[in-house]
Amino acid sequence: MSITTKIAKIDARHQILPDVITYPGIALGLLYALIRDDMTFGAALIGTAVRGGFLLSVYGLYWLIRKKEGLGLGDVTMMLMVGSFLGWPRTILTLVLASIAGAIEI
């Protein structure tokens, strides 16, 4: 079972994504980019910023409009982690596919 599957199960079961999982994951993703041949450290950093920044802006906009959380900050940190492993091009595709999957509740 992959780490992503385990994180998804924790989120579904407890509605929380612990920082003790996501923060080290972000660091590992960025460090892994240093030794990868298919992605640079800069691409990993941009992927992290794009993914996390977009979801943080969605979080803030929803809070301003509805005065309650639409998604948790754990989701934002998890997407920071995903972005660090995927880089920015794959991060955008993953965000679109995750939004579709979430809308139809696979």
C-alpha positions as CSV (number, residue, x, y, z in Angstrom):
1,M,0.0,0.0,0.0
2,S,1.5,3.4,-1.0
3,I,1.9,6.3,1.3
4,T,-0.7,8.2,-0.7
5,T,-3.3,5.5,-0.1
6,K,-2.5,5.5,3.6
7,I,-2.8,9.2,3.9
8,A,-6.2,9.1,2.0
9,K,-7.4,6.4,4.4
10,I,-6.4,8.5,7.4
11,D,-8.1,11.6,5.9
12,A,-11.3,9.6,5.1
13,R,-11.5,7.9,8.5
14,H,-10.5,10.8,10.8
15,Q,-11.0,14.0,8.7
16,I,-7.4,15.1,9.6
17,L,-4.0,15.0,7.9
18,P,-1.3,15.1,10.6
19,D,1.5,17.6,10.0
20,V,3.9,14.9,11.3
21,I,3.2,13.1,8.0
22,T,2.9,15.9,5.6
23,Y,5.8,18.2,6.6
24,P,8.4,15.5,6.4
25,G,6.8,14.4,3.1
26,I,7.4,17.9,1.7
27,A,11.0,17.9,2.8
28,L,11.5,14.4,1.3
29,G,10.0,15.4,-2.0
30,L,12.2,18.4,-2.3
31,L,15.3,16.4,-1.3
32,Y,14.4,13.6,-3.8
33,A,14.3,16.2,-6.6
34,L,18.0,16.9,-6.0
35,I,18.9,13.4,-7.1
36,R,16.2,12.8,-9.8
37,D,17.1,12.8,-13.5
38,D,13.6,13.7,-14.7
39,M,12.9,16.8,-12.5
40,T,14.9,19.6,-11.1
41,F,14.8,21.0,-7.6
42,G,13.3,24.2,-9.1
43,A,10.4,22.3,-10.7
44,A,9.7,20.6,-7.4
45,L,9.7,23.9,-5.6
46,I,7.4,25.5,-8.2
47,G,5.1,22.4,-8.0
48,T,4.9,22.8,-4.3
49,A,4.1,26.5,-4.5
50,V,1.5,26.0,-7.3
51,R,-0.3,23.2,-5.6
52,G,-0.3,24.5,-2.1
53,G,-0.8,28.1,-3.1
54,F,-3.8,27.3,-5.2
55,L,-5.5,25.3,-2.5
56,L,-4.6,27.9,0.2
57,S,-6.2,30.6,-2.0
58,V,-9.3,28.4,-2.4
59,Y,-9.4,27.9,1.4
60,G,-9.1,31.6,2.0
61,L,-11.7,32.6,-0.6
62,Y,-14.2,30.0,0.8
63,W,-13.6,31.3,4.3
64,L,-14.2,34.9,3.2
65,I,-17.5,34.0,1.5
66,R,-19.0,31.4,3.8
67,K,-17.2,32.2,7.1
68,K,-16.4,28.5,7.6
69,E,-13.8,26.0,6.3
70,G,-14.5,24.4,3.0
71,L,-11.4,22.2,3.2
72,G,-8.9,21.8,6.0
73,L,-5.3,23.1,6.1
74,G,-4.2,19.4,6.2
75,D,-5.4,19.2,2.6
76,V,-3.2,22.1,1.7
77,T,-0.1,20.6,3.3
78,M,-0.9,17.3,1.6
79,M,-1.0,19.0,-1.7
80,L,2.3,20.8,-0.9
81,M,3.7,17.3,-0.4
82,V,2.2,16.0,-3.7
83,G,3.6,19.0,-5.6
84,S,7.1,18.5,-4.2
85,F,7.1,15.0,-5.7
86,L,5.4,15.7,-9.0
87,G,6.7,19.1,-10.1
88,W,4.5,21.8,-11.6
89,P,3.4,20.3,-14.9
90,R,2.1,17.1,-13.3
91,T,0.8,19.0,-10.4
92,I,-1.7,20.9,-12.5
93,L,-3.0,17.7,-14.1
94,T,-3.3,16.0,-10.7
95,L,-5.2,19.0,-9.3
96,V,-7.7,18.8,-12.2
97,L,-8.1,15.0,-11.9
98,A,-8.4,15.2,-8.1
99,S,-11.1,17.8,-8.4
100,I,-13.1,15.6,-10.8
101,A,-12.7,12.6,-8.6
102,G,-13.8,14.6,-5.5
103,A,-16.8,15.9,-7.3
104,I,-18.0,12.5,-8.3
105,E,-16.8,10.9,-5.0
106,I,-14.9,7.9,-6.3
